[in-house]
């Protein structure tokens, strides 16, 4: 009788325990509709390539990617995240282009005790006072790339600068980043309406009047080509050098090339990654992406590809036990995976400590417009908000 009781208790315990997972479910939030869906498509293509490269497996588990559309809207993004977490019951949530969408969505994931990995957006609150043990960023903190640009401007001898950027979380971080490192004089600053503004004639007139030695801008997605076209039409392209971040990339450059806007050739920017970075992971990624999709990958694609390899390293560290959040978290802190950027470390706030490079718009050997990496502008750089993060 005692054996029967013990056996029944063991059976009940087994039945009450969560069944071992046979797959890992990853929710990936990006923009799949509206005119900026071109970015989301690049990210989705990179994720699909990464899953193909790993044979659809992480540890012993099949990989299921559930894509969700934020519709370029913070509330829609939050609702999409809620469906992934509460209805689809994904194990990990990743993606996010836009800082405002991420800030609205993060509490949904983190309050459920799940791991959240940003493949792009890096708003300052999540790097600082609002850092969280289950939040990781595999791209950058928003200020870092423009901080590198500010330092590049110093190295280029630029002494006066005019700033034009959209007035939302990321735009504010971009401007703050340049102002943090640029040693010259800021002669003007315009924070424009986002995302609706597409006429910058007033701002460009003010640039002409200020006569700066350079102009800094940040306009992601289709807004970038629209701004640069008006910059050229205003007659500024040949007289005032334009420096940018997240504006000239593998998404926008084919459009400029098709329009024969050759003044963008030679334009300088900064970034942590370039298609020609010389490491095995990046060479395979770029070659296979171009072979599969017929175009260069953007940095959005590079980060999205990395996010899958990053998650894979965590899943394999716990031998496929997707319920072992603490174990996966420990693995993510190590960042021990073949990143397309090369070796880097993860900071105390779970944002990368990494190099940032000069990049220049060039023609490749086949005449395609792309970007080429140059000197290291910031080495092993940690974002300025890490000291505000009180995680142990």
N, C-alpha and C positions, 0 to 999 in steps of 0.2 A: 504493500500500500504506500509506504514511504517513497519507494522508487517511482511509483506512478505520480505521486504528488509533485516530487521534484522534477520529473520529466514533463509534467503538464505546465509547471511554472516556467521551465526553460523554454517550452514551446510558445507560451504566452509572451514571454520576454522577446523571443525572436520575432514573433508576429508584430509586436509593438514597436520594434526597432525599424528605422528607415531602411528600405531595401537598397542594396548596393546599386549605384547608378550604372546604366549601360551606355550613357552618352553624357557629354558636357554641352550644356546649352548656353550659348553666348548671345546676349542681346546687344545689337549694335545700332546706335542711334545716329542718324545723319540726315542730311537734307536730300530728299529724293524727288521732290516736286518744287515748283516755282523756278524762276530763271537761275537761281544759284545751285540748282540740282547738279550742275556740271561738276561741282566739287564733291558732292555726295557720290556721284557715279565713279569718280576717280578713287575715292576711298573704298567703295564697295568692290570695284575691280581688283584693288590691291588685296583686300581681305579674301576674296575668292581665290586669287593666285596663291596666297599664303596657305590656305586650306589645301589647295592642290599640292603644294610643295611638301606638306607634312603627311600626305596620303590620307587626309580626312581623319587623322587620329591624333589624340593627345593621350599619352600613356596607353592604356588598353581601351580607351573610350572613343566612340564615334563623336565627331564634332558636328553640332547643329548650330548654324548661325541664323538668328532671327533678326531681320532688319526692321527698323522702325523709322518712320518719317517724321521729323520735327516740323516740317512745313515752314521752316525759317521763322519760327514763332516760339517764344519761350513757353507760353501756356500749352500750345500743341505739343511741344517737346516734352513737357512735364507729363502730359496725359499719355503720350506714347511710352514714356518710361514707366509710368504706373501700370500700363498693360503688360509690359515685359516682366515686371517684378511680381505683380499680384495675380495676373491671369496666366501668363506663359511660364511663370516660375523659373526664370533663367537662373543659372548659377552665378554668372558674372555679367556685368553691364559694361560696355565700352563704347567708344565713338566720340561724338560731340565736336562739332565745328565751332559753334558760337558760344562765347563766354556767358551771355545772358541766358541761353538755353541750359547750359551746364549748371549755373548757379540756381536756377529754378528747379532743376531735376535732381541734383545731388542728394538733397534730404530724403527723397523718395527711396533711393537705393540704400543709403547709409543707415537710415532708421530701421531698415529691415535686416541690418547686419551683413549685407552682401558687399562684395568687392566691386569698386567702380574704377575704371581706368579711362582717363581722357586720352584720346588719340590726337587731340589738337588743342582745344581751349585750355588756357592756363591762367585764369583770373587770379589776381593777387590775394583775395580773401582766403581761397583754398590753399594757397602757399604759405599763408601766415597764420593769423589768429584762428581761422576756421579750418585749419588742417585736421585731417581725420585719419585714424589708423587704417581704415579700409579704402582710402582714396589714394590713387597713384596717377601720376601724369607721365606719359611716355614721350612727350614732345618737348615742352619748355614751359617756363613761366612767361607770361605775355611781355613783361618788360625786357627780357633778356636779349632778344634779337635786335630791337631798337637800341638797347644799350651798346651792343656791338657796333651798330651803325654809327652811333655818336662817336665811338672811339675811332672808327674808320674815317669819319670826317676830320677828326683831329689829325690823324696820320696823313690825310690828303691835304691838310693846310687850309681847310675851309674855316673862315672866321665869322661869317654871318649866315643865319639860317632862318627860313620862313617855314612854319609848320601848318599843314592842312591835313585833317583827319576826321573821321566820323565820330560823332558824339555818342558813344556807347561804351560799355565796360572795356572791351578790347582796345578801342581807339584811344581811350583815356590812358590805358596802360602803355600803349605804343608811344604816345607823346611824352609821358612821364619817363619812359626808358631813355629816349633821346636826350631829354633835358637833364637826366641824371649824369650823363657822361660827357656831353658836348661842352667843350671849354670856350667856344666862341660866343657871339651875341645872338640871342633870339630876337629878330626884328619884327616878328609878327606871328600870330597864331589864330587859326580859325578852326573851330570844332563844328562840323556841319551836320545837318539832319540825316539820321540813318533810320531805315535804309532807302528812304524815298527820294532824297535829293540827287538829281542828275544834271543840274545846271550849276557850274562853278564859276560863271563869268564874273560875279562880284568879287569872289575870293581871288581870282587870277588878276583882276585889275589892281587889287591891293598888293599882290605880289610884285607886279610891275612897278608900282609906286615905291615900294620898299627897297628895291634893287639889292636883294640878297645875293650872296655868293653861291647859295644852294637852296633847294626846296626839299623838304622831307614830306613824304606822303605815305599813307597806309589806306588802301582801298581793296579789300579782298573780293574775289568773284568778278562778276561782270562790271561792277563799278570801277574797277581798275582801268580796263581799256577805255571806258567812257571818259574818265578823268584825264588820262594821258592824251587822248585824242583832242580834248579841249585845250590841254596844255600846249600842244603843238599848234593848234589853230590860233591860239593867243600870241603866237610868235615867241614863246618862252623857251622852246626846246633847244634852239641854237644859241641862246644867250645865258640861260641860268640852268646849270646842271640839276637834274632831278634825281634824288636818292629815295629809295623806297624799301619797304619790307612787305612781304606777302602780297605784292601787287603784280610783279612780273614773274611768271612761273610757267611750268609746262602746260598749264591750262590756257593762259592768256597769250603766250608767245606765238602759237600758231595763228591766232587771230591777227596779231600785229604783222606777222610775216605775210599773211594773205592780203592784208591791206597795204603792203609795201611801206610800212612805217619804220623806215630804217634808222630813224633817229634814236630808237630804243637800243640799238646795238651799241655795246660799250657801257651801257648803264650799269652802275654798281649797286650792290645791296649786300646784306649779310644773312647768313643762315647757318644752322648746325649741320646741314646735309647738302650734298650736291650729287647729281647723277654720275659724276666722274670720280667720286671718292674711291680710293684704291684699297678695297678690302674684299675678301671672297663673298661675303653675304651680299654686299651691295652690287657687285658685278653680276651675280646670279639674278638678283632681284630685277635690276634694270634691263638686262638682256632678255630675260623671260617675259617681263612686262611688255617690252617693245615688240617681242615676237608674237605675243598673244593678242595685244590690243592695237598695235601699229602706231604707238606714240610714246613719247617719254613720260615717265611717271612724275607727278608733282610731289612736293614735300608732304602734301596731305596723304598721298598714296604711300610714301615711304613710312610715315608714322603709323598708318593703319596696318601696313604689312608687319611692322615691328610689334604692334599691339598684339597680334595673334601669336607671334613667336614668343613674346613676353608671357602671355597667358599659358602657352604650352610649357614653358619652363616651370611655372608654378604648379600646374596640374601634374607634371611628371615628378616634381619634387615630393608630392604627397601620394605618389603611386595611384593616381586616379581617384583619390578620395575627395570628391568635390565638397563634402561637408566639413572638411578640415580647413576652415577659414584661417585659423592661426598658422597652420603650416604653409598655406599658400601665401599668406602675408609675409612670412619670414623669407620665402623664396623670392618674392617680388622685391623685397628690400635689397637682395643681393644683385638683382639685375644681371644674372649670369646666363646670357643667351647671345647668339650671334647677331648683334644689331647691325643694320645697314649703315649706321654712322661710325661703326667701330666701337672700341671699348669705352665705356663710361661708367660712372657710379651713380647711385641714387642718394640724394641728400636726406637729411633728417626729416624734412617735410614731404618726402616722397616725390620730389621733382628732380630731374636729371642734373648732374654736375657734368658739364661737357664743353667741348670746344665750339667756338663760333668762327666762321670763315668769311672772308671776302668772296663775293661771287660777282661775276660779270656776264652780261648777255653776249653770247657769241654765236657764230655759225659753226656747226660740226662739220665733219669731213664730207658729209653728203649735202651740206647746205641747209640743214634744218636748224632753226633757231633754238638755242637751249642756254643753259647757264653753266659756267665752269667755275670750279672752286679755286681759290687763291690762298693768300697768306692766312695764318691763324690770327684773328683779331683779339679774341678773348680765349684764354686757355683754362681748361678745367673750371669753368665759370659756374658759380652758384648764385641763384637769384637773391635779390636784396630783402626778401620777406621771410627767408628761412629762419632768421633769428627770432621772429615773432611766433614761430610754431613751438608749442610746449609739449609736443609728444615726447615720451621718454626715448 
